[in-house]
Amino acid sequence: MQNKIFQRGFEKLLMGSSVTIDGKQPWDIRVHDPRTHRKAMLEGNLGLGESYMDGWWDCDDLEELFFRMISANVEQRLFTVDGLMNTLGGVLFNLQKPSRAFTVGKRHYDAGNDLFRAMLDPLMIYSCAYWNGATSLEKAQENKLRLVFDKLAILPEMKVLDIGCGWGGAAKFAAEHYGANVLGITISREQATFAEERCRDHDVEIRFMDYRNLEGTFDRIYSLGMLEHVGHKNLRTFFDMARRCLKPDGRLLVQSIGGNLPSMGTDPWINRYIFPNSMIPSASQIATAYEPRFVLEDWHSFSFDYTLTLRAWRRNFMHRWPELKHHYDERFYRMWQYYLQSCAGAFRARSLQLWQVLLTPCGIRGDYRVQHDPAMKHLFTDRDSVQAQLPRTYGSLRWQQRESPRSGAAPES
């Protein structure tokens, strides 16, 4: 009797999403265990995700399921105790304080280099790629790196800081292709060990440390996919550190997932199984934190590219699963599928965003324009402060007369 009540409630909740229980569409939910309804209704995405991991229900197209549910605001109509506790925890406590900084490294990034080597591109870049016509994940990640380093106008011998350097792929690329002297920091011991080995023949140093303990001065700073681990109580600290470590004529680029509204916590399922203590910042939270420390030069949105990136990661994961399954069980497989496809659906539904934010301490003087096309040799044109620094081998920049940088979203290919 109780299961029937929860089933009717679950079916009513799904109304308007075109998702049905035991329907025939690939995005419909096929329930194997009637406890699914109760768990989903009482615990929201946490209960839905855990019941999927336990094999209580299946769906042929999880990405489409989440796209439809999120577009119909299904979870926003559901109150759960876990959601409330997550928000209260984020309001009352600093969940990303220094003593907790290394938790996500141990729980997620140290899950196994074999897993991430199988899923990611050859450089093992674990952040959104920039597709822009690319037909492979490898090319799309190279597009992203060139986009970042060209926006920063990195020149040979510049001291560059990579905050959240992962497995060292971006740092190696900056040293190899731009002649930079790179310091990369990470809170994952597995990443640090791997990155040190990968970059040992390049002008790259890797440190296992929290960003708050950083000292030194740099010409350029970038952070790709790390701001989501900073937390709303520490965003000002992050930008204070960046300002303290950046030269007056330096540049900072931050790539981050973003939310449409200010957040004090994160999704309970993501927090428990994927990224503990994470928090997706909103545009207002980021802007409030960097003001008045920095001048905004460019805010670039290309959110659909994360759907394409997650799809590519999933294809790689599934292709390599016959090798990985000897080290990971079936529950992990279902967890990882749920993670990749639910996030892909969220980016498609635009409840999650992807931003690159370019900042400078004092503002760039003169005519300049930030390009969003990594196919060009020089994307960042700054007549007053870059042209004189370029070595002869770089050639002349093609100046484009614009009064302000142009910021626009990439097309949804």
N, C-alpha and C positions, 0 to 999 in steps of 0.2 A: 504493500500500500504506500509506504513512504517513498520507495523508489519511483512509483508512478507519479507522485506529487512532484518530485524533483525532475522527472523526465518532462512533465508538462511545463514546468518552469523553464527548463533548458530550451525546449522547443519554442516557447514564447519569447525567450531572450534572443533567439536567432532570427526571429521574424524581421523581415526587411533586409536581410543579408543574402537571400537566395540560397542559404545553406539549410539543408534538411537532415534529420537523423535517419540513417539507413536509406538515403536516397540513391539515385542512379548516376548523379553527376560526379565527376572526378574530385570535386571539392567538398562533397558531402561526407559526413562523419558516419562511419560504420561501427556501431557499438558492439563489442564482444562481451562486456561486463557491465551490468546495469548500475554498478557503483559509480560509473563515470559521471552520471548526471548529478548525483549528490556532491561529488568531489568538485566538479566544475562550478556548481552553483554556490557552494560554500567557500571555495578557495580561489575562484577566478582562474587566471592563467597558470598560477602555481599548481592548482589541482588538475587543470586540463593537461598541463605539461607532464606532471608526474604520472597521471593515468595513461598517457600515451607512451611514456618510457616503460611502463609496466605491461604494455600490450593490451590494455583494456579497450582500446579503440584504434581504428586505422583511417587513413585518408590517402587517396592516390595523389593528391596535389595539395600539400600543406601550404605552399606559398599562396595559391589562389584562395584557399580557405581563410588564411589570415588577412589577405587583401580585402576580401569581402566582409569579414567580421569587423575589421578595423574601420573600413569605409562606412559601415553601418553603425559605428560607435557602440558596438555590443558591450565591450567591457566597461565603458563609461556609465552604462546603465546598471552595473552590478557593484554593490558595496561588499567588500570582504575585510575581515579582521586582519589578514596578512598585509593587505595593501595599506590599511590604516597604521599598523605597527611599523611598516617600512618607512612611511612618511614621518611618523612621530620620532622614530629613531634618527632620521636625518635632520629633523628640527632640533632635537634635544642634545644630540651627541655629534662630535666630530668623527665620523666613521672613517675618515681618511687621514687621521692624525699620524704623526711619524711612526708610532709604535705599531700601527696597522698597515703601513705603506707597502709592506712586502707580502701581504696576504694574497693579493691577486696574482703576484708572481708565482707563489708556491702552488696555488690552487688551479690556475689556468695556464700560464705561460710555461710552467715546468711540467705540463701534462705529458710531454714527450716530443723531442725534436723530430722523431720519425713521423709523428702525426702531422706536424706543421710542414715538414719537408715534402710530404706527400700531397698536401692540400694546396700549398701556396706556389707562387712562381719560383724560378730558380734563385732569385735574390731573397726569397722568403719575406716579402713585404706584406705585413699583416694590417693593412689599412686600405681604404677605398682606392681603387685604380681610377685612372682618367681615360675612358675609352675613346671618345672623340674619333670614331671611325676604326679603331683598332679591332682586329679579328682574333686576337689571342690575349690571354691574361698577361703573359710576359711583356708584350708590346704595350698593353694598357698601363702596366705598372711603370714601365720605362717612360711612357708619356707623362705620368704623374710626377715622377722624379725630375724630369726635365722642366715640367711646369713649375714645380716648387723652386728649383735652383735657379731658373731663369727669372722668376719673379723676385728672388732674393738678389739677383745680379752677382752671383758668387764669382770671384776672380781668383787666379792662382795665388797661393800662399796665405789666403785669408784664414783666420782662425774661426772655425765654425763649431757650434754646439748642437748636438742632436739629443733632444730630451725624449727619452723613451725609444732608444735606438733599436730595440728588438734584436734580431739576429745579425745586425750589422750591415744589411744589404744597402740601405740608403747611404750610410756613412762611407762604405766602400765605393759606391757610385760617385759620390761627391769628390772623393779623393782621386779616383781614377779618371773621371771625365772632366772635372773642373779644377783640379790641382789644389783642392782645399786641404787644410790641416784640421782634422775633425776629432772632436772629443764626443764620444757617445756614452750616455748613461742609461742604465736599466735597473729595475727592481727584481729582475728574474736572474737567478744564478745560472740556470741552464742557458739562457740567452747570452749572458755575459761570456761564459766559457766558449760557446759556439762562435760568437762574434769576434772574440780575440783571435781565435784560430783562423777565421775567414779573412780577417783584415791584417794579419801579421806582416804581410809584404807591402802594406800601404801606409800612408801617413795618417794613421787612425789610432786613437787610444780609446779603450773601453773601460768603464768603471761600473762596478756594482754598487749603486748608491741611490739615495733619495734626492730628488731635485732640490730640496730645501737646504741641503748641506753643501751646495755647489759654491765654489769661489772661482774667481778669474774674470777676465774680460775677453769678449768675442766680437768679431766683425759682423757675424750673422748667427742667428739662432732659429732653429725650426723644431717643431714638435708635430709628429704625424700619428694621430690616434691615441694620444696619451691624456688629453685634457679631460676625457670622460672618467678618468680615475682620480681626478684632483678633488672633486667635491665642492659644493657651493660655499662651504665655510672656508675653503682654502684658495679660491680663485684669485683673490687679491694678493695672497702670498705668492702664488705662481707668477703673476705679472710683476709684482715687486722684485722677485728674484730675476726675472728676465730683464727688467729695466736696469737693475744693479749690475748685471753681467754684460750688458750690451753697450758698445761704444756709442757716443752721441750721434754719429752718422751711420749707425748700424740699422739692421732690419730684422724683424721677427715675423715668422710665418707659422701660424697654428692651423692644423687641419683637425677638425673634430666633428663627430656626430652631434647633431643639435636637436632640440625639442621645440615644439610650438609654444609651450608655456613654461614658466619657471618651475623647477622641480627641486624637491627636497630629498627625494629618494629614488629608487629605481624599481623596475618590475620585480616582484618577489621571486619568480622562477629564474630570471636572469641572475638575480643576486645570489640565489642559492646554488645554482649549478654552473654558471658560466663566468660572470664577472662579479665576484663579491665586492661589496662596498663601492660599486660604480655609481655614477650619476650623470645623466645626460643634461648638459646645460642648455638653457635657452639663449636666444640672441641678446635679450636684455640682461641676463646674468653675466654673459661674457663682456658686453659693452660696459656695464657698470663696474666690472672688475678692472678693466684696463684704463678706464678714464680716471684721472687725467694724466696717467703715466705715458700714454702713447697717442699718436695721431693715426687715425684709420686711413689707410691708402687704398684698400680694396677688400671687398667682401664677395667672395665667389661661391655660388651655390651650384652643385651638380649632383643632386641627391639620387636620381635614378641610376647613376653610375654604380652606386653601392648595390642595387639590386643585381646589376650585371656582374659585379664582382663576387657577390655571394653565390650566384648561380655557377660561376666558374669554379669557385672553391668547392661547391657541392659536387660538381662533375668530377673534379680531381679526387675528392674524398671517396666517392663511390667507385671510381675506377681502380683506386688503390686499396679498397677495403679487403680484397682477398689476402693481401699481405698484412694489413693492419689487424685483422680479426684474431690473429694469434696473440696479440698483446692487449686487445680491448674486447669487452664482452658485448652481447647483443643490446643490453640496456644502454651502454655508452653509445652504440651506433644509433639507437633511436633518439637519444638525447641530442646528439650532434646534428641529426637530421632536423629535429625540432628547432634547434638554435638557428641553423642556417636558413631554413625555409620561412620560419616565422619572422625573422628579421628582414628577409627579402620582401615579404609581403608588407611589412611595416613601412619600408622605404617606398614601395610602389604606391601605397595609400597616402604617403606624405605625412604620416604621423612622426616619422623620423627624417631628419635632414642631414646633408653633408656639406660642410662649409670649409673653405680656406680663407683665413683672415690674415691680411698683410698689414703690419703695423710698423711705425718708425717713432723714435723718441721725439723728434722735433718737426716732422713733416718734410717731404722732399720738395725742394724749391725748383721753380722753372716748369717748362712744358714737359709733360711726360704722359705715358699711357701704359697701363698694365694690360698686356695681351693675355688671352686665354687659349692660345693655340700653341701647343708645345712643338709643332712641326717647324716653327720659325726658329732661326738660329739664336736670335736675341729677343726675348719677350719683353723685358723690362727696359724701357727707354727713359733715361733721366739725363738730360743735357747738362745740367749744372754740376752733378756730382759723380757721374759714372764715366762719361766719355774720356775725361782726362786720365782716368785710371786704367783704361783698357790697354793691354799690351798690343804691340803692332800686329801680332799674329791674329788677334781677334777681329781685325778689320773694322770698318766704320759702322756705326749704328745707323739704321734707317729711321730718322726722326719723323714722327707723325704729329702734326700740329693738332693737339687736343688740349682743352683747358682742364679736363679732369679725367681720372681713370674710368674705364667702363667696366661695370660689373654686371654679369648676366649669367643665367643658368644655361647649362649644356642642354642640347635638345634630347628629348626622350626617344632615343633611337629604337 
